[in-house]
Amino acid sequence: MANHHPAPELLAAFSAGSLQLSHALCISTHLEHCDECRSNLMRLNSMGANLMEELKPAKASENLKSSVLSMLDDEVTEATPVINRDSRVPRALQQFIPDDYDSLQWHRVSPSIQAARLCTDSNGSKVEMLRIKPGGQVPSHTHTGDEYTMLLEGSFSDESGVYKEGDFVVRDGRHKHKPMVTEDRECICLTVTDAPIEFTGFFTRWLNPILRRDHFAH
């Protein structure tokens, strides 16, 4: 069971459909792991539906009516469903991971860390997978934008606590941390970053220009 969840205002924005797609993808993945957030989302959706019912309908022009009816008459082509036989991969991610985690194009970031980019949002947010060996750690860093992390497998800790499968973690410029994976198994995470991280250690700061260049490369 997840112990760390999206903030209420974030879940409300998800319910309203006002989140950017990359952030919504991360929350959708968390919802597959979390009964509590699914229940809260159902309540938010119900409240939204009740509010919509209380609104007075606006008059639509004849041109708008004709346009909508024309769209309904158009032939609808059904999308081919994605078939994924690996139950480890959340349904929300199967459009990007049709087989399994091993089939992704992983590239080595450090001796203990691998990364695989899934997509880039229209606003530049980067969606990627991280795979960290048992006992591996990410050097001390802060953030130049929001970072959403959804823990899919394994566990890690930082200065703020311990995070396990299903946990949803948000970090920004107010946080400086050094995540470390537990020794018992590897850690696989989904991450969404609006801007590159910034290393704060003496021996890793020289990597920051490279990270900025890589983040904005499409």
N, C-alpha and C positions, 0 to 999 in steps of 0.2 A: 504494500500500500504506500502510495506517495505521501511524503511528509512536507514537501515544499510545492506550492501551487502558484498559478498566476494570480496577481492582485485582483481584487473584486472589480476595479475599474477596467482592467484589461479584459476580464471575462465579459464584462458588460459591453465593451467595444466589439468583442468577437461576436456576441449575440446580435448586436446592431448591424454587423457587417461593415464596420468602419475601419477595421484594421488593414494594413497593407498585407499582401498575400503571403509574404515570407513569414511575418509574425503569426498570421492565422494558421499557417502550416505547422509551426512549432506548437501552437496551442492544440490543434487538432490531434497531433501525435500524443500530447499529454492526456487528452480526454480519453484516449483508448486505454490508458493505464489507470485512470482515476475515477472511481465511482462518485466520490464527493463532488468533484467539479462537474461531472455529467449531470448530477442532480441539481446543482446550482444553475447550470446552463438551462435546464428545462424550466426552472422557475423564472429565470430571466426572459426566456422565449415566451412563456405564458403571459408575463407582465407586459411584454411588448405587444403581443397579440391583443390583449385587452385594451391597451392604449390606442391601438390602431382602430379598434371597433368604435371607440368614442369620438374619433375624428369625423367631421362632416365631409362627405365626398365632394371633391371639386368637379366642376363641369369640364368635360373634355370637348375639344373642338372636333368637328366632323373629319378634318384631315387626320387627326390623331387616331380616331376610331377606325378609319379606313386603313391606315397604316398597320395598326395592330391586327385587324382581321386578315389583312394580306399576309402578314407574317404567320398567322395560324394556319393559313391555307397552304403555305409552302411545305414541301416534302421535308420531313425530319429524318436525318440520317443518324442512326444509332451508333454511338462510339463502341468500338471493340473493347470489351472489358479486359482489364489487366489480370492475368492469371499468375499468381505468385505462390509457389508451393512451399516457401520457407516461412513458417509461422512466426519466426523471430522478427521479420520485417513488418512494422506497423502498416495498416492499410493506407494511411495518409501518405506514406512514403513509397508505396509500391509503383507509382507512376515513374519514379526516378530510380528505383531499385527493383527491376522486374525479376531478378533471380535471388541473390543473397548478398550479404555484405562482402564476401570474398570476391564477388564479380566486379566490384567497383574499381575504378582506376585510381588506386591509392598512390600517393607520392610521399616520400619520406621527408618530414620536417626536421626531425632530430633522431638520434639513435632509438628513442623510445616512442616517438609520436609519428603517426601517419595521418594524412588528410585526403579527402576526396570531395571535390566540389560537386554539388548537385545542380545548382542553378544560381542565377543572379536576378534579383527583383528589379522592376523597372526603375526604382529609386536608387539602385546601387547596392542594396543590402545583399550580402553574400550568404548563401545557404550551403553548408558543407557538413560532412561527417568527420569526426575525429576518432581515431583508434589509438589507444595508449596502452602500452605493455604494463603488466603487473609491476607495481612499485615505481612506475614512471612518473615524472612530474613536469609540469609546465613552468618555465621560469617566471619569476616574479614580474607582474605586469599590471597596468591599469588600462582604462578604455577611453577612446576618443569619441565613442558613441554608445548606443545600447547594444548589449550582447545577451541573447536568449540562449540558454542551454537546456536541452531536454536529455536526460540521462536514460539511455536505452538498455544498457547492460553494464554490470559491474558497479563500482562505487569509488568515490574520491572524497577527499576532504580539503578544506582550506581554512583560512583564519576565522571564518564565520561558522563552520560546522561540518557535518558529514552528510553526503548526498548519495542516495541509492537509486536503484532502478525506478523509473516513473517520476522522479523529482524534476521540477521545473525551476530553473534558477535564472535570475536577471541580474546583470552587472552593468555598471556605467562608470562615468568618470569619478564618482565618489568612492569607488572600490579599488583597492590595491590588494592583490592576492597571489598565492602560489599554490595552485591545485596539485594534489598528490594522490595518485591512484593506490588503492590498497594492494597488498602483496598477493592476494588469493586468486585474482583473475584479471583479465584485461578489461578496459573500460571503453565502451562505444557510446558516443554522444552525437546528437544532432545540434548544430549551433547555427544561429543567425546573428550576423554582425552588421550593424549599420555603418560602421567605420572600423578601421584597423585597430588592433590592440597596440599598446605601447609598452615595450619592455622597460623596466626600471632598474635592472641590475647593471652593475658596472661593466660586466663582460658581454652583455646582450644588447645594450642600447644601439650598437652599430647596426643591428638588424632592422631597426625601425623604418629607415627609408625603403628597404626592400619590402617590408610588409605593406607599407602604404602603396607602393607601386603594384604589388600583387593583388591587393584588395580591389583596386579600381580597374584592373585588367579584365576584359570580358572574353 
